[in-house]
Amino acid sequence: MVSTVQTWLRRALWDVVPRDHRQTAAALRRRQVVTVAVVVIGAVVLGLSLRIDPGSGWFYLSTAALAGVWTVGAFASGPLHLGRIAWRDGLARPIVTPVLLGAAIVGVFVLGGLVIREIPFLQQQVSSVLDYADQGSLPLLVVITAVNGIAEELFFRGAAYAAIPHRPVLWTTVAYVVATAATGNVMLAFAAILLGVVVGLERRASGGILAPILTHCTWSLSMLLVLPPIIG
């Protein structure tokens, strides 16, 4: 059982599958310019969106605008790839594995939530984000959460990752944390570190954005629905 789990994790996060995603020097420079510009714009929009009163119609517009920024920036930077992971005797699109990884991260955050609710400052930080779920339209928030999760991975593990020739897992995680820190929320920034490392390793192993998207959406949608009753 232990060896099976180790093999599963190694294939999902560590074993790099063959791929040919080489870029010309000009294409790489173009990605880098687009990436820097979009990170700055996205950080500003993200910071503004989480400073809008929960339930306000402007919140939905701002988060939709943010998803647009990440998505347009991703596709404007150059080609994106879905990726594959080792599966049995060949390669396959990563679907079940990233969902299970997302669920595992949810478990970590649920345990963390039990601790956080006993610490007033951290509990307030989490509650300030969860207020959007309490006071807004839940079905609309589910859609927005999923769309933004997809858009963030298109950009950070798609465009930004391909724009960084050295240590892309580290630097895309840093960029994601910096963009998230624009919200001024300590807990969101901490979540961005853990999530960024996991999806960055998935991107490195698979060579594409599909696994990061599925893990991110599994985590963010579960947090939207599971964390409020725990934090209170």
PASEBA-1860 file (N, C-alpha, C; in nm, 3 decimals):
! residues 232
1> MVSTVQTW> 0.083/-0.121/0.000/0.000/0.000/0.000/0.087/0.126/0.000 ~ 0.189/0.127/0.089/0.278/0.243/0.098/0.352/0.263/-0.033 ~ 0.402/0.153/-0.091/0.476/0.163/-0.216/0.386/0.211/-0.330 ~ 0.259/0.171/-0.327/0.163/0.216/-0.430/0.142/0.366/-0.421 ~ 0.125/0.418/-0.299/0.106/0.561/-0.279/0.232/0.637/-0.322 ~ 0.349/0.584/-0.288/0.474/0.649/-0.326/0.489/0.656/-0.477 ~ 0.454/0.548/-0.545/0.460/0.546/-0.691/0.363/0.646/-0.750 ~ 0.244/0.651/-0.695/0.141/0.744/-0.741/0.186/0.889/-0.725
9> LRRALWDV> 0.243/0.922/-0.609/0.291/1.059/-0.585/0.410/1.092/-0.673 ~ 0.499/0.995/-0.691/0.616/1.020/-0.774/0.576/1.050/-0.918 ~ 0.481/0.975/-0.971/0.436/0.999/-1.108/0.361/1.131/-1.121 ~ 0.286/1.168/-1.017/0.207/1.291/-1.023/0.292/1.416/-1.005 ~ 0.397/1.405/-0.920/0.468/1.527/-0.880/0.616/1.531/-0.917 ~ 0.671/1.419/-0.955/0.817/1.419/-0.969/0.869/1.365/-1.103 ~ 0.817/1.253/-1.149/0.867/1.193/-1.274/0.831/1.282/-1.393 ~ 0.932/1.333/-1.459/0.910/1.424/-1.572/0.890/1.342/-1.699
17> VPRDHRQT> 0.774/1.356/-1.761/0.747/1.280/-1.883/0.814/1.348/-2.003 ~ 0.844/1.272/-2.109/0.906/1.332/-2.228/0.813/1.435/-2.292 ~ 0.873/1.545/-2.337/0.796/1.645/-2.411/0.893/1.732/-2.491 ~ 0.842/1.797/-2.593/0.923/1.890/-2.673/0.849/2.023/-2.681 ~ 0.876/2.107/-2.584/0.810/2.238/-2.578/0.912/2.350/-2.597 ~ 1.011/2.324/-2.679/1.116/2.423/-2.700/1.060/2.550/-2.764 ~ 1.118/2.665/-2.722/1.077/2.794/-2.775/1.198/2.864/-2.835 ~ 1.174/2.947/-2.934/1.281/3.031/-2.986/1.312/3.140/-2.885
25> AAALRRRQ> 1.427/3.204/-2.900/1.464/3.312/-2.809/1.362/3.426/-2.816 ~ 1.313/3.455/-2.935/1.215/3.563/-2.952/1.083/3.528/-2.883 ~ 1.041/3.402/-2.897/0.916/3.359/-2.833/0.927/3.364/-2.681 ~ 1.043/3.327/-2.628/1.064/3.331/-2.484/1.059/3.475/-2.433 ~ 1.124/3.566/-2.503/1.122/3.707/-2.462/0.981/3.762/-2.464 ~ 0.904/3.722/-2.564/0.765/3.769/-2.574/0.685/3.719/-2.453 ~ 0.701/3.594/-2.420/0.632/3.540/-2.302/0.670/3.617/-2.177 ~ 0.797/3.646/-2.163/0.844/3.714/-2.042/0.786/3.853/-2.029
33> VVTVAVVV> 0.781/3.927/-2.138/0.724/4.063/-2.135/0.576/4.059/-2.101 ~ 0.503/3.969/-2.167/0.360/3.956/-2.141/0.335/3.914/-1.996 ~ 0.415/3.820/-1.947/0.396/3.768/-1.812/0.414/3.877/-1.707 ~ 0.519/3.955/-1.717/0.544/4.061/-1.620/0.430/4.162/-1.620 ~ 0.386/4.203/-1.737/0.278/4.301/-1.746/0.149/4.248/-1.684 ~ 0.117/4.121/-1.711/-0.009/4.064/-1.663/-0.005/4.039/-1.512 ~ 0.110/4.002/-1.456/0.121/3.984/-1.311/0.088/4.115/-1.239 ~ 0.141/4.224/-1.289/0.116/4.354/-1.227/-0.032/4.391/-1.236
41> IGAVVLGL> -0.089/4.378/-1.354/-0.231/4.411/-1.372/-0.319/4.320/-1.288 ~ -0.290/4.191/-1.289/-0.370/4.095/-1.213/-0.364/4.120/-1.064 ~ -0.246/4.155/-1.011/-0.234/4.183/-0.868/-0.320/4.302/-0.828 ~ -0.323/4.404/-0.911/-0.404/4.522/-0.882/-0.552/4.487/-0.881 ~ -0.597/4.415/-0.984/-0.739/4.378/-0.992/-0.779/4.287/-0.877 ~ -0.691/4.192/-0.841/-0.720/4.100/-0.731/-0.733/4.175/-0.599 ~ -0.641/4.266/-0.575/-0.647/4.344/-0.453/-0.774/4.426/-0.443 ~ -0.816/4.484/-0.553/-0.940/4.563/-0.554/-1.063/4.475/-0.533
49> SLRIDPGS> -1.063/4.356/-0.593/-1.181/4.270/-0.587/-1.211/4.225/-0.445 ~ -1.107/4.199/-0.364/-1.129/4.153/-0.227/-1.140/4.268/-0.126 ~ -1.145/4.391/-0.177/-1.173/4.505/-0.092/-1.314/4.559/-0.114 ~ -1.387/4.491/-0.201/-1.527/4.528/-0.227/-1.615/4.458/-0.126 ~ -1.721/4.523/-0.082/-1.811/4.466/0.018/-1.869/4.333/-0.030 ~ -1.874/4.230/0.057/-1.934/4.102/0.021/-2.078/4.120/-0.026 ~ -2.114/4.050/-0.131/-2.249/4.057/-0.183/-2.269/4.165/-0.286 ~ -2.174/4.257/-0.299/-2.186/4.365/-0.397/-2.173/4.311/-0.539
57> GWFYLSTA> -2.253/4.368/-0.629/-2.243/4.328/-0.768/-2.107/4.358/-0.828 ~ -2.038/4.458/-0.773/-1.904/4.491/-0.823/-1.804/4.380/-0.797 ~ -1.828/4.302/-0.692/-1.737/4.191/-0.662/-1.737/4.090/-0.776 ~ -1.856/4.055/-0.824/-1.866/3.958/-0.933/-1.801/4.011/-1.060 ~ -1.822/4.141/-1.087/-1.763/4.201/-1.206/-1.610/4.203/-1.195 ~ -1.559/4.236/-1.077/-1.414/4.246/-1.061/-1.347/4.109/-1.071 ~ -1.411/4.006/-1.014/-1.351/3.873/-1.022/-1.359/3.817/-1.164 ~ -1.467/3.852/-1.235/-1.475/3.812/-1.376/-1.366/3.883/-1.457
65> ALAGVWTV> -1.343/4.010/-1.423/-1.237/4.085/-1.491/-1.100/4.023/-1.464 ~ -1.080/3.978/-1.339/-0.952/3.915/-1.304/-0.931/3.786/-1.383 ~ -1.034/3.705/-1.393/-1.023/3.582/-1.473/-0.990/3.616/-1.617 ~ -1.049/3.724/-1.667/-1.020/3.768/-1.803/-0.874/3.809/-1.819 ~ -0.821/3.879/-1.720/-0.681/3.921/-1.725/-0.589/3.801/-1.733 ~ -0.609/3.703/-1.643/-0.522/3.583/-1.643/-0.536/3.505/-1.774 ~ -0.660/3.491/-1.822/-0.683/3.409/-1.941/-0.626/3.474/-2.067 ~ -0.656/3.601/-2.085/-0.604/3.673/-2.202/-0.452/3.674/-2.199
73> GAFASGPL> -0.396/3.700/-2.081/-0.250/3.701/-2.069/-0.189/3.567/-2.102 ~ -0.255/3.459/-2.059/-0.203/3.324/-2.085/-0.196/3.295/-2.234 ~ -0.308/3.318/-2.303/-0.310/3.285/-2.446/-0.231/3.385/-2.530 ~ -0.218/3.508/-2.481/-0.139/3.608/-2.554/0.010/3.577/-2.547 ~ 0.050/3.502/-2.446/0.193/3.475/-2.427/0.248/3.372/-2.525 ~ 0.163/3.283/-2.573/0.209/3.177/-2.663/0.135/3.047/-2.642 ~ 0.179/2.939/-2.705/0.110/2.810/-2.695/0.107/2.755/-2.553 ~ -0.004/2.686/-2.520/-0.019/2.618/-2.392/-0.039/2.468/-2.419
81> HLGRIAWR> -0.005/2.384/-2.322/-0.014/2.240/-2.340/-0.090/2.177/-2.224 ~ -0.166/2.071/-2.251/-0.242/2.003/-2.146/-0.154/1.914/-2.059 ~ -0.060/1.845/-2.119/0.032/1.761/-2.044/-0.015/1.618/-2.027 ~ 0.078/1.531/-1.990/0.050/1.390/-1.965/0.134/1.343/-1.847 ~ 0.092/1.234/-1.785/0.172/1.171/-1.679/0.187/1.023/-1.710 ~ 0.286/0.961/-1.645/0.306/0.817/-1.663/0.186/0.742/-1.607 ~ 0.137/0.648/-1.687/0.021/0.569/-1.644/0.034/0.429/-1.699 ~ 0.048/0.331/-1.608/0.070/0.192/-1.647/0.193/0.184/-1.737
89> DGLARPIV> 0.176/0.140/-1.861/0.293/0.125/-1.948/0.306/0.238/-2.049 ~ 0.230/0.345/-2.030/0.236/0.455/-2.125/0.212/0.589/-2.058 ~ 0.158/0.683/-2.136/0.128/0.816/-2.087/-0.021/0.843/-2.103 ~ -0.076/0.924/-2.014/-0.219/0.957/-2.021/-0.242/1.097/-1.968 ~ -0.355/1.155/-2.009/-0.393/1.285/-1.954/-0.418/1.270/-1.804 ~ -0.366/1.361/-1.722/-0.388/1.351/-1.577/-0.528/1.400/-1.539 ~ -0.611/1.312/-1.486/-0.748/1.350/-1.447/-0.776/1.308/-1.303 ~ -0.774/1.179/-1.277/-0.806/1.130/-1.142/-0.700/1.173/-1.041
97> TPVLLGAA> -0.573/1.158/-1.076/-0.464/1.188/-0.984/-0.468/1.332/-0.933 ~ -0.480/1.433/-1.019/-0.484/1.570/-0.968/-0.606/1.600/-0.881 ~ -0.718/1.535/-0.910/-0.837/1.554/-0.825/-0.811/1.498/-0.686 ~ -0.747/1.380/-0.679/-0.714/1.321/-0.550/-0.613/1.407/-0.474 ~ -0.518/1.465/-0.545/-0.423/1.554/-0.480/-0.493/1.678/-0.425 ~ -0.586/1.732/-0.502/-0.664/1.846/-0.453/-0.740/1.811/-0.327 ~ -0.798/1.692/-0.325/-0.872/1.648/-0.206/-0.779/1.632/-0.086 ~ -0.655/1.586/-0.111/-0.558/1.571/-0.002/-0.523/1.708/0.057
105> IVGVFVLG> -0.508/1.808/-0.029/-0.478/1.943/0.019/-0.596/1.996/0.100 ~ -0.716/1.965/0.055/-0.836/2.004/0.131/-0.829/1.948/0.272 ~ -0.790/1.821/0.285/-0.777/1.760/0.416/-0.680/1.835/0.506 ~ -0.568/1.879/0.448/-0.470/1.956/0.525/-0.532/2.086/0.574 ~ -0.607/2.154/0.487/-0.665/2.282/0.525/-0.780/2.265/0.623 ~ -0.852/2.155/0.615/-0.958/2.131/0.713/-0.897/2.114/0.852 ~ -0.789/2.036/0.862/-0.721/2.022/0.990/-0.667/2.156/1.038 ~ -0.613/2.233/0.944/-0.563/2.365/0.980/-0.674/2.457/1.027
113> GLVIREIP> -0.793/2.442/0.966/-0.907/2.524/1.004/-0.948/2.502/1.149 ~ -0.933/2.379/1.195/-0.968/2.348/1.334/-0.876/2.421/1.432 ~ -0.751/2.442/1.388/-0.655/2.517/1.471/-0.679/2.666/1.458 ~ -0.700/2.712/1.335/-0.714/2.855/1.307/-0.831/2.917/1.381 ~ -0.939/2.844/1.394/-1.058/2.901/1.459/-1.034/2.931/1.606 ~ -0.926/2.878/1.663/-0.892/2.906/1.802/-0.797/3.024/1.816 ~ -0.753/3.081/1.702/-0.660/3.194/1.704/-0.733/3.314/1.643 ~ -0.775/3.412/1.722/-0.863/3.521/1.675/-0.814/3.592/1.550
121> FLQQQVSS> -0.685/3.628/1.544/-0.636/3.704/1.428/-0.649/3.622/1.300 ~ -0.604/3.495/1.304/-0.611/3.411/1.185/-0.756/3.377/1.150 ~ -0.839/3.356/1.253/-0.981/3.327/1.228/-1.047/3.443/1.157 ~ -1.009/3.566/1.194/-1.066/3.684/1.129/-1.019/3.696/0.984 ~ -0.893/3.658/0.959/-0.840/3.662/0.823/-0.916/3.567/0.732 ~ -0.942/3.447/0.780/-1.017/3.350/0.700/-1.162/3.393/0.685 ~ -1.221/3.441/0.792/-1.362/3.482/0.789/-1.386/3.596/0.691 ~ -1.286/3.684/0.676/-1.302/3.797/0.584/-1.315/3.750/0.440
129> VLDYADQG> -1.254/3.635/0.410/-1.269/3.578/0.276/-1.401/3.501/0.265 ~ -1.434/3.425/0.370/-1.555/3.343/0.368/-1.682/3.426/0.371 ~ -1.671/3.554/0.410/-1.789/3.642/0.407/-1.851/3.649/0.268 ~ -1.768/3.633/0.166/-1.819/3.639/0.029/-1.910/3.520/0.000 ~ -1.880/3.406/0.064/-1.966/3.289/0.047/-2.095/3.304/0.127 ~ -2.084/3.366/0.246/-2.201/3.381/0.333/-2.301/3.482/0.279 ~ -2.250/3.592/0.222/-2.337/3.702/0.184/-2.364/3.710/0.034 ~ -2.294/3.633/-0.045/-2.315/3.636/-0.188/-2.402/3.521/-0.236
137> SLPLLVVI> -2.420/3.513/-0.367/-2.496/3.406/-0.428/-2.405/3.283/-0.442 ~ -2.436/3.176/-0.369/-2.347/3.059/-0.368/-2.331/2.997/-0.507 ~ -2.440/2.975/-0.584/-2.420/2.917/-0.718/-2.329/3.005/-0.805 ~ -2.345/3.136/-0.796/-2.261/3.225/-0.875/-2.117/3.220/-0.826 ~ -2.099/3.212/-0.695/-1.965/3.203/-0.639/-1.895/3.073/-0.680 ~ -1.971/2.964/-0.691/-1.914/2.838/-0.737/-1.860/2.853/-0.879 ~ -1.940/2.915/-0.964/-1.897/2.936/-1.102/-1.774/3.026/-1.107 ~ -1.776/3.136/-1.032/-1.665/3.230/-1.031/-1.538/3.163/-0.978
145> TAVNGIAE> -1.553/3.084/-0.872/-1.438/3.016/-0.813/-1.375/2.919/-0.913 ~ -1.458/2.844/-0.983/-1.407/2.749/-1.082/-1.339/2.822/-1.198 ~ -1.404/2.926/-1.247/-1.349/3.001/-1.361/-1.216/3.065/-1.323 ~ -1.209/3.125/-1.204/-1.084/3.188/-1.162/-0.974/3.085/-1.138 ~ -1.011/2.968/-1.085/-0.910/2.863/-1.067/-0.849/2.821/-1.200 ~ -0.935/2.805/-1.300/-0.887/2.769/-1.434/-0.799/2.880/-1.490 ~ -0.846/3.005/-1.478/-0.773/3.119/-1.534/-0.636/3.136/-1.468 ~ -0.630/3.120/-1.336/-0.502/3.134/-1.266/-0.402/3.030/-1.312
153> ELFFRGAA> -0.448/2.907/-1.332/-0.355/2.803/-1.376/-0.315/2.820/-1.521 ~ -0.407/2.867/-1.605/-0.370/2.899/-1.743/-0.253/2.996/-1.746 ~ -0.259/3.094/-1.655/-0.154/3.195/-1.657/-0.029/3.152/-1.580 ~ -0.044/3.117/-1.452/0.074/3.092/-1.370/0.146/2.963/-1.405 ~ 0.074/2.854/-1.429/0.138/2.729/-1.466/0.142/2.708/-1.616 ~ 0.078/2.799/-1.691/0.087/2.795/-1.836/0.187/2.897/-1.886 ~ 0.144/3.023/-1.897/0.229/3.128/-1.952/0.351/3.156/-1.867 ~ 0.330/3.182/-1.737/0.442/3.221/-1.651/0.546/3.110/-1.639
161> YAAIPHRP> 0.499/2.986/-1.623/0.592/2.874/-1.611/0.680/2.863/-1.736 ~ 0.619/2.877/-1.853/0.694/2.865/-1.978/0.786/2.985/-2.001 ~ 0.761/3.095/-1.928/0.843/3.215/-1.946/0.969/3.213/-1.860 ~ 0.978/3.117/-1.768/1.090/3.113/-1.673/1.178/2.993/-1.705 ~ 1.298/3.016/-1.756/1.383/2.904/-1.799/1.449/2.828/-1.685 ~ 1.465/2.890/-1.569/1.533/2.825/-1.457/1.446/2.828/-1.331 ~ 1.434/2.712/-1.264/1.356/2.698/-1.141/1.214/2.755/-1.154 ~ 1.141/2.713/-1.255/1.007/2.768/-1.276/0.907/2.733/-1.165
169> VLWTTVAY> 0.924/2.617/-1.098/0.832/2.583/-0.988/0.846/2.687/-0.877 ~ 0.969/2.719/-0.842/0.993/2.817/-0.737/0.940/2.954/-0.775 ~ 0.977/3.001/-0.893/0.945/3.139/-0.929/0.799/3.161/-0.965 ~ 0.732/3.059/-1.020/0.589/3.076/-1.043/0.512/3.074/-0.911 ~ 0.563/2.997/-0.813/0.502/3.000/-0.680/0.520/3.137/-0.616 ~ 0.639/3.192/-0.627/0.665/3.326/-0.573/0.574/3.428/-0.639 ~ 0.562/3.423/-0.771/0.477/3.518/-0.842/0.332/3.505/-0.801 ~ 0.287/3.381/-0.782/0.149/3.357/-0.740/0.124/3.409/-0.600
177> VVATAATG> 0.221/3.389/-0.511/0.208/3.439/-0.373/0.208/3.591/-0.372 ~ 0.295/3.653/-0.450/0.300/3.800/-0.457/0.168/3.856/-0.508 ~ 0.114/3.795/-0.612/-0.014/3.842/-0.665/-0.125/3.825/-0.563 ~ -0.123/3.712/-0.491/-0.225/3.686/-0.389/-0.209/3.779/-0.269 ~ -0.083/3.812/-0.236/-0.057/3.901/-0.121/-0.114/4.040/-0.142 ~ -0.148/4.073/-0.267/-0.209/4.204/-0.295/-0.343/4.218/-0.225 ~ -0.403/4.107/-0.184/-0.529/4.112/-0.110/-0.510/4.163/0.031 ~ -0.386/4.156/0.081/-0.360/4.195/0.219/-0.402/4.089/0.318
185> NVMLAFAA> -0.436/3.968/0.270/-0.484/3.862/0.358/-0.373/3.758/0.379 ~ -0.330/3.744/0.504/-0.220/3.653/0.537/-0.253/3.509/0.501 ~ -0.375/3.465/0.529/-0.411/3.326/0.508/-0.419/3.290/0.360 ~ -0.465/3.384/0.278/-0.467/3.358/0.134/-0.325/3.344/0.080 ~ -0.234/3.428/0.131/-0.095/3.419/0.087/-0.033/3.286/0.129 ~ -0.064/3.240/0.251/-0.012/3.111/0.295/-0.067/2.997/0.210 ~ -0.197/3.003/0.180/-0.258/2.900/0.095/-0.192/2.898/-0.042 ~ -0.157/3.017/-0.092/-0.094/3.026/-0.224/0.041/2.957/-0.226
193> ILLGVVVG> 0.112/2.957/-0.113/0.243/2.890/-0.108/0.225/2.739/-0.126 ~ 0.139/2.680/-0.044/0.119/2.535/-0.050/0.062/2.492/-0.185 ~ -0.043/2.560/-0.228/-0.105/2.524/-0.355/-0.008/2.547/-0.470 ~ 0.066/2.658/-0.465/0.159/2.690/-0.573/0.268/2.585/-0.591 ~ 0.320/2.534/-0.481/0.425/2.432/-0.489/0.369/2.303/-0.549 ~ 0.252/2.261/-0.503/0.194/2.134/-0.551/0.162/2.143/-0.700 ~ 0.091/2.247/-0.742/0.055/2.255/-0.884/0.177/2.284/-0.970 ~ 0.277/2.352/-0.913/0.401/2.374/-0.988/0.473/2.243/-1.016
201> LERRASGG> 0.477/2.154/-0.916/0.538/2.022/-0.936/0.458/1.940/-1.036 ~ 0.326/1.952/-1.032/0.242/1.883/-1.132/0.274/1.933/-1.272 ~ 0.290/2.063/-1.284/0.323/2.121/-1.415/0.458/2.071/-1.463 ~ 0.554/2.066/-1.372/0.688/2.017/-1.407/0.684/1.872/-1.453 ~ 0.609/1.789/-1.381/0.605/1.647/-1.413/0.529/1.620/-1.542 ~ 0.414/1.684/-1.558/0.326/1.652/-1.671/0.356/1.732/-1.797 ~ 0.418/1.848/-1.780/0.445/1.932/-1.896/0.325/2.011/-1.944 ~ 0.220/2.020/-1.861/0.100/2.091/-1.907/0.017/2.146/-1.792
209> ILAPILTH> -0.097/2.205/-1.828/-0.181/2.279/-1.733/-0.302/2.200/-1.683 ~ -0.331/2.085/-1.741/-0.451/2.012/-1.703/-0.448/1.969/-1.556 ~ -0.339/1.907/-1.514/-0.329/1.861/-1.374/-0.339/1.978/-1.276 ~ -0.263/2.088/-1.296/-0.278/2.202/-1.206/-0.420/2.258/-1.201 ~ -0.488/2.263/-1.314/-0.625/2.315/-1.316/-0.717/2.228/-1.231 ~ -0.709/2.097/-1.249/-0.798/2.007/-1.175/-0.769/2.009/-1.025 ~ -0.642/2.014/-0.988/-0.608/2.021/-0.846/-0.655/2.153/-0.785 ~ -0.630/2.262/-0.855/-0.669/2.394/-0.805/-0.820/2.404/-0.788
217> CTWSLSML> -0.896/2.360/-0.887/-1.042/2.369/-0.879/-1.099/2.278/-0.771 ~ -1.042/2.159/-0.757/-1.087/2.068/-0.650/-1.066/2.134/-0.515 ~ -0.948/2.193/-0.495/-0.918/2.259/-0.367/-1.007/2.380/-0.344 ~ -1.014/2.471/-0.441/-1.085/2.598/-0.417/-1.235/2.578/-0.401 ~ -1.295/2.488/-0.479/-1.439/2.463/-0.466/-1.470/2.394/-0.333 ~ -1.383/2.303/-0.293/-1.404/2.235/-0.164/-1.391/2.333/-0.049 ~ -1.295/2.422/-0.056/-1.277/2.523/0.049/-1.398/2.614/0.059 ~ -1.454/2.649/-0.055/-1.573/2.735/-0.058/-1.689/2.670/0.016
225> LVLPPIIG> -1.703/2.539/0.004/-1.819/2.468/0.060/-1.792/2.408/0.197 ~ -1.667/2.369/0.224/-1.638/2.294/0.346/-1.590/2.383/0.459 ~ -1.509/2.484/0.428/-1.444/2.562/0.534/-1.538/2.650/0.617 ~ -1.642/2.712/0.559/-1.728/2.799/0.641/-1.786/2.734/0.766 ~ -1.840/2.610/0.760/-1.893/2.549/0.883/-1.785/2.523/0.989 ~ -1.660/2.503/0.943/-1.552/2.473/1.037/-1.506/2.600/1.108 ~ -1.488/2.706/1.030/-1.440/2.832/1.088/-1.548/2.899/1.171 ~ -1.674/2.888/1.125/-1.785/2.945/1.200/-1.807/3.093/1.173
END
